[in-house]
Amino acid sequence: MNELREWYKANGICVSCGQENAVQGQTKCFRCREKAREANRRNYAKHREERSEKNRQYDKKRTASLRAQGICTRCGRRKPETGRARCAWCNARSRREHDKRRKDTLPRCMLGDGEHCSICGKPVNGTKLCPRCLANAQRTIKIARQHIQTGWQYEPFVFGERCGR
């Protein structure tokens, strides 16, 4: 079987089904790759809880082990600050990351003020939307207008009654 697989591989034929040409630079055809991708996706979803529990247990063990050794629980290299679990370098790094994230996000009430896009918060010059968000909004409005099938223009108005109910 191994010889046949090697022959398929050498001649650019799918090693899984043996029926179609393999995708260039790969060993399987498009259909077999798609089947494998879908099987992997199902398997990933099926065992997700188990994997995340394993990861949590591993993290707990690692943290406990590093604490017992008197080493930083984040990087595992330096001695932690007194009364802390992390070293000074990791604490400073966490602080910088947190400050950067906090500075990059604006409160929702400040968006759309003429200086920031009301959707993504990027800086703009006197408008409510940045060019990218404006293009997306215009595209979606155009699509929505093409698909309008109901409304006051299309159905007779009857005072005091709901149409279609």
C-alpha positions in Angstrom: 0.0 0.0 0.0 2.9 2.3 0.8 4.3 1.8 -2.7 1.0 2.7 -4.3 0.7 5.8 -2.2 4.2 6.9 -3.2 3.4 6.3 -6.8 0.3 8.4 -6.6 2.3 11.1 -4.8 5.0 11.1 -7.4 2.5 11.3 -10.3 0.3 14.0 -8.8 -2.8 11.9 -8.1 -4.8 12.1 -4.9 -3.5 9.6 -2.4 -6.8 9.3 -0.6 -9.2 8.4 -3.4 -6.8 7.7 -6.3 -9.3 9.1 -8.8 -8.5 12.8 -9.3 -5.5 15.0 -9.7 -4.1 16.3 -6.4 -4.1 20.0 -5.8 -0.8 21.5 -6.9 1.8 21.2 -4.1 -0.5 18.9 -2.0 -1.2 15.1 -1.9 -5.0 15.2 -2.0 -7.7 16.4 -4.4 -10.0 19.2 -3.6 -12.9 17.0 -2.6 -10.8 14.8 -0.2 -9.2 17.9 1.3 -12.7 19.3 1.9 -13.9 16.0 3.4 -10.9 15.9 5.8 -11.4 19.6 6.7 -15.1 18.9 7.6 -14.2 15.8 9.6 -11.5 17.8 11.5 -14.1 20.6 12.2 -16.6 18.1 13.6 -14.0 16.3 15.7 -12.7 19.7 17.0 -16.3 20.7 18.0 -17.0 17.3 19.5 -13.9 17.2 21.8 -13.7 21.0 22.6 -14.8 20.7 26.2 -12.3 17.9 26.9 -9.5 19.8 25.4 -10.3 23.0 27.2 -10.5 21.1 30.5 -7.1 19.5 29.8 -5.7 22.9 29.1 -7.1 24.3 32.3 -5.6 21.4 34.3 -2.2 21.8 32.6 -2.2 25.5 33.3 -3.0 24.9 37.0 -0.2 22.4 37.3 2.3 24.6 35.5 1.4 27.6 37.6 1.6 25.6 40.9 4.9 24.1 39.8 6.4 27.5 38.9 5.2 29.1 42.2 6.7 26.2 44.2 10.0 26.8 42.4 9.8 30.6 43.1 9.7 31.5 39.4 7.5 33.9 37.5 4.2 32.2 36.5 4.0 33.9 33.1 7.5 33.7 31.6 9.0 31.0 33.8 12.4 32.6 33.7 12.8 35.3 36.4 12.3 35.6 40.1 8.9 37.3 40.9 8.5 40.5 42.8 7.9 40.1 46.6 4.3 39.2 47.3 3.5 38.7 43.6 3.4 35.7 41.2 5.0 37.5 38.2 8.4 39.2 37.7 8.7 42.9 37.3 9.3 42.6 33.5 6.0 40.6 33.0 4.1 43.0 35.3 5.3 46.0 33.3 4.4 44.2 30.0 0.9 43.4 31.2 0.5 47.0 32.3 1.6 48.3 28.9 -0.7 45.9 27.0 -3.7 46.9 29.2 -3.0 50.6 28.9 -2.7 50.3 25.1 -5.9 48.4 24.8 -7.7 50.9 27.1 -6.4 53.9 25.1 -7.3 52.4 21.8 -10.9 52.0 22.6 -13.2 54.9 23.0 -16.5 54.9 24.9 -19.5 54.4 22.6 -20.9 57.8 23.4 -17.8 59.5 21.9 -18.1 57.9 18.5 -19.6 59.8 15.6 -18.6 63.2 17.0 -17.0 64.3 13.8 -13.5 63.2 14.9 -14.2 59.5 15.2 -16.1 57.0 13.0 -19.4 56.0 14.7 -18.9 52.3 13.8 -15.2 51.5 14.3 -13.9 54.5 16.2 -11.1 55.4 13.7 -10.2 59.1 13.3 -12.1 60.9 10.6 -12.3 64.5 9.4 -15.7 66.1 10.0 -17.8 63.1 9.0 -19.6 60.4 10.9 -18.1 57.4 9.1 -14.6 56.5 7.9 -14.2 55.7 4.1 -14.3 51.9 4.7 -17.4 52.0 6.9 -19.1 54.4 4.5 -18.4 52.1 1.6 -19.8 49.1 3.5 -22.9 51.1 4.6 -23.6 52.2 1.0 -23.1 48.7 -0.4 -25.5 47.2 2.2 -28.2 49.9 1.6 -28.0 49.3 -2.1 -28.5 45.5 -1.6 -31.4 46.1 0.9 -33.2 48.5 -1.6 -33.0 45.8 -4.3 -34.7 43.3 -2.0 -37.6 45.5 -0.7 -40.8 43.7 -1.3 -43.1 45.1 1.3 -43.8 48.6 2.7 -46.2 51.5 2.2 -45.3 51.8 -1.5 -46.2 48.2 -2.3 -49.3 47.4 -0.2 -52.6 49.2 0.2 -53.0 51.1 3.5 -56.0 50.3 5.5 -56.5 52.5 8.5 -56.8 50.6 11.8 -55.9 47.2 10.4 -52.6 45.4 10.1 -51.9 44.1 6.6 -51.3 40.4 6.1 -52.5 39.3 9.6 
